[in-house]
Amino acid sequence: MVKTKTKRGRKASTTIKAIAGRPLTDEEIKQFVTHYESNGNFPGHKIPCVVTGKLTTCVGPWMKKKIKEFGSVEALLRGYQCRGAIKSARPQKIKKIGKRAEKKAKKESTKRDIPVMPTGTQRPETDEEFREASKIACARPDIYLDNGRNCEGCPNYEICDAEIKKLPKGVAFKDGKFVSK
């Protein structure tokens, strides 16, 4: 067996690489710019997004195009946004609802809850309570309107205090009954 030379480990490099999840500091940007000026590429060949921190490979013609687009290497490192960050910044498109979903939504929107009406007996109103209520509104507007805007035939005529209370010509109310004059 022939003995060969032992492999030497890589030298501990002092170059800096971009770390995913965080933007570059001012010192790191200066080191990236000096490395680019001397070697024509970035250390590690990746640059971080300033919004998300995601690393993007930056080599060859694409790198030159981006540097030209941003104006300088430093401007690229300070302002680069990855594709995902640009897409998330755009307003989202609203998807059109399909006909089935539209019909279902329309059907659901037309359904209404009918309130539960109280059942059971209520205590009868006293005459004084009725008078107070009739000052605000007529108790039997159906009779009032059906009789040509007069109260002939209303069972509450005696205790009503409504402002619109009136009888037609030739009719009077005596002893709890409507009589003709």
Sequence and secondary structure as in RCSB ss.txt:
>XXXX:A:sequence
MVKTKTKRGRKASTTIKAIAGRPLTDEEIKQFVTHYESNGNFPGHKIPCVVTGKLTTCVGPWMKKKIKEFGSVEA
LLRGYQCRGAIKSARPQKIKKIGKRAEKKAKKESTKRDIPVMPTGTQRPETDEEFREASKIACARPDIYLDNGRN
CEGCPNYEICDAEIKKLPKGVAFKDGKFVSK
>XXXX:A:secstr
                   TTS   HHHHHHHHHHHHHHSS GGGEEE TTT  EEE  HHHHHHHHHHHSSHHH
HHHH   HHHHHHHS        HHHHHHHHHHHH         S      HHHHHHHHHHS S HHHHHHTTS 
 TT TTTTT   TT    TTEEEETTEEEE 
